[in-house]
Amino acid sequence: ERDDYTCQDCGIKQSRAKGREIKVEVHHKQGVLNWDLLLDHVQKHLLCDPGWLETLCKKCHDRKDKVGV
């Protein structure tokens, strides 16, 4: 959105027009600085054991996050 869905190298703009589809995507200019650490963090904190997860409504989820339970 920041770059108006336009390639910053060649200037081509994203298009959804049938037969002329062009997609743009994000490029990390400096690469991902510590890929292994990032993957470890995601695995530990986001892809945790299902036993550490529970289904809550938004109100209860917000309340539990607030008190750290």
ChimeraX commands (.cxc) that place a marker at each C-alpha (Angstrom):
marker #1 position 0.00,0.00,0.00 radius 0.5
marker #1 position 2.83,2.38,0.92 radius 0.5
marker #1 position 4.26,2.17,-2.60 radius 0.5
marker #1 position 0.85,2.27,-4.31 radius 0.5
marker #1 position 1.16,-1.43,-5.24 radius 0.5
marker #1 position 3.90,-0.48,-7.70 radius 0.5
marker #1 position 7.24,-2.24,-8.26 radius 0.5
marker #1 position 9.98,0.05,-7.02 radius 0.5
marker #1 position 12.44,-1.33,-9.60 radius 0.5
marker #1 position 10.54,-1.35,-12.89 radius 0.5
marker #1 position 7.48,0.73,-12.03 radius 0.5
marker #1 position 4.89,-1.88,-13.06 radius 0.5
marker #1 position 1.66,-1.64,-11.08 radius 0.5
marker #1 position -0.24,-4.57,-9.57 radius 0.5
marker #1 position -3.22,-5.62,-11.69 radius 0.5
marker #1 position -6.12,-7.97,-11.23 radius 0.5
marker #1 position -7.41,-7.50,-14.77 radius 0.5
marker #1 position -8.24,-10.89,-16.27 radius 0.5
marker #1 position -5.46,-12.05,-18.55 radius 0.5
marker #1 position -3.16,-9.27,-17.33 radius 0.5
marker #1 position -2.69,-10.26,-13.70 radius 0.5
marker #1 position 0.46,-8.87,-12.09 radius 0.5
marker #1 position 1.31,-9.34,-8.44 radius 0.5
marker #1 position 3.73,-7.36,-6.34 radius 0.5
marker #1 position 5.24,-8.62,-3.09 radius 0.5
marker #1 position 7.40,-7.44,-0.22 radius 0.5
marker #1 position 11.18,-7.82,-0.47 radius 0.5
marker #1 position 13.27,-7.56,2.72 radius 0.5
marker #1 position 16.15,-5.33,1.55 radius 0.5
marker #1 position 18.43,-6.44,4.37 radius 0.5
marker #1 position 17.17,-10.01,4.39 radius 0.5
marker #1 position 15.87,-11.61,7.54 radius 0.5
marker #1 position 18.68,-10.85,9.97 radius 0.5
marker #1 position 18.46,-13.93,12.18 radius 0.5
marker #1 position 16.25,-16.47,10.44 radius 0.5
marker #1 position 17.02,-19.36,12.83 radius 0.5
marker #1 position 16.18,-17.29,15.92 radius 0.5
marker #1 position 12.97,-16.07,14.28 radius 0.5
marker #1 position 11.87,-19.63,13.42 radius 0.5
marker #1 position 12.68,-20.85,16.94 radius 0.5
marker #1 position 10.63,-18.00,18.42 radius 0.5
marker #1 position 7.64,-18.70,16.15 radius 0.5
marker #1 position 7.76,-22.40,16.92 radius 0.5
marker #1 position 8.03,-21.86,20.68 radius 0.5
marker #1 position 5.43,-19.10,21.05 radius 0.5
marker #1 position 2.98,-19.48,18.16 radius 0.5
marker #1 position 3.13,-23.14,17.15 radius 0.5
marker #1 position 2.90,-24.42,20.69 radius 0.5
marker #1 position 1.39,-27.68,21.94 radius 0.5
marker #1 position -2.42,-27.64,21.54 radius 0.5
marker #1 position -2.68,-28.37,25.27 radius 0.5
marker #1 position -1.47,-24.82,25.89 radius 0.5
marker #1 position -4.35,-23.35,23.84 radius 0.5
marker #1 position -8.00,-22.71,24.65 radius 0.5
marker #1 position -10.96,-21.21,22.82 radius 0.5
marker #1 position -12.29,-17.96,24.29 radius 0.5
marker #1 position -14.66,-15.19,23.31 radius 0.5
marker #1 position -12.99,-11.82,22.63 radius 0.5
marker #1 position -14.13,-10.38,25.96 radius 0.5
marker #1 position -12.66,-13.26,28.01 radius 0.5
marker #1 position -9.51,-13.35,25.89 radius 0.5
marker #1 position -8.91,-9.62,26.46 radius 0.5
marker #1 position -9.52,-10.06,30.20 radius 0.5
marker #1 position -7.11,-12.99,30.50 radius 0.5
marker #1 position -4.42,-11.21,28.48 radius 0.5
marker #1 position -4.81,-8.16,30.72 radius 0.5
marker #1 position -4.23,-10.12,33.95 radius 0.5
marker #1 position -1.65,-12.44,32.40 radius 0.5
marker #1 position -3.50,-15.73,32.96 radius 0.5
marker link #1:1,2 radius 0.2
marker link #1:2,3 radius 0.2
marker link #1:3,4 radius 0.2
marker link #1:4,5 radius 0.2
marker link #1:5,6 radius 0.2
marker link #1:6,7 radius 0.2
marker link #1:7,8 radius 0.2
marker link #1:8,9 radius 0.2
marker link #1:9,10 radius 0.2
marker link #1:10,11 radius 0.2
marker link #1:11,12 radius 0.2
marker link #1:12,13 radius 0.2
marker link #1:13,14 radius 0.2
marker link #1:14,15 radius 0.2
marker link #1:15,16 radius 0.2
marker link #1:16,17 radius 0.2
marker link #1:17,18 radius 0.2
marker link #1:18,19 radius 0.2
marker link #1:19,20 radius 0.2
marker link #1:20,21 radius 0.2
marker link #1:21,22 radius 0.2
marker link #1:22,23 radius 0.2
marker link #1:23,24 radius 0.2
marker link #1:24,25 radius 0.2
marker link #1:25,26 radius 0.2
marker link #1:26,27 radius 0.2
marker link #1:27,28 radius 0.2
marker link #1:28,29 radius 0.2
marker link #1:29,30 radius 0.2
marker link #1:30,31 radius 0.2
marker link #1:31,32 radius 0.2
marker link #1:32,33 radius 0.2
marker link #1:33,34 radius 0.2
marker link #1:34,35 radius 0.2
marker link #1:35,36 radius 0.2
marker link #1:36,37 radius 0.2
marker link #1:37,38 radius 0.2
marker link #1:38,39 radius 0.2
marker link #1:39,40 radius 0.2
marker link #1:40,41 radius 0.2
marker link #1:41,42 radius 0.2
marker link #1:42,43 radius 0.2
marker link #1:43,44 radius 0.2
marker link #1:44,45 radius 0.2
marker link #1:45,46 radius 0.2
marker link #1:46,47 radius 0.2
marker link #1:47,48 radius 0.2
marker link #1:48,49 radius 0.2
marker link #1:49,50 radius 0.2
marker link #1:50,51 radius 0.2
marker link #1:51,52 radius 0.2
marker link #1:52,53 radius 0.2
marker link #1:53,54 radius 0.2
marker link #1:54,55 radius 0.2
marker link #1:55,56 radius 0.2
marker link #1:56,57 radius 0.2
marker link #1:57,58 radius 0.2
marker link #1:58,59 radius 0.2
marker link #1:59,60 radius 0.2
marker link #1:60,61 radius 0.2
marker link #1:61,62 radius 0.2
marker link #1:62,63 radius 0.2
marker link #1:63,64 radius 0.2
marker link #1:64,65 radius 0.2
marker link #1:65,66 radius 0.2
marker link #1:66,67 radius 0.2
marker link #1:67,68 radius 0.2
marker link #1:68,69 radius 0.2
view
